[in-house]
Amino acid sequence: MENDFRNKMKNFGDMMFDKIDHMYDGIKNTMSQSTRGIKLTYNIQELQKEKDMLHKMIGRRITKLKNQNPEKIEQILQDENMRRFFYRLDVIDDEIEAYLIERKTRLKKE
């Protein structure tokens, strides 16, 4: 009788451990996917803010160059700062597009 009770408790403990282990794996996978989605959204928002700042900087630089020499519009295209601004703008657009694609594929899986 005592041995039978001991076996039942041991089996009950094993079943409880298996259930808890299974729940932990599910929660871990869900949390990992959820935090990645949050991180993607945060990165998209931060890149969008940086893109807006670049637009303002480009506008200010164009105004400054136009005021310095209004006849030469080619000066804007040859300006090294403008080239850097536009290059960074292209990089940001590519990063945002990649994050949006990843987020969209993650949403379709769920």
HELIX and SHEET records of a PDB file:
HELIX    1   1 GLU A    2  GLN A   68  1                                  67    
HELIX    2   2 GLU A   74  GLN A   78  1                                   5    
HELIX    3   3 GLU A   80  LYS A  109  1                                  30    
END                                                                             
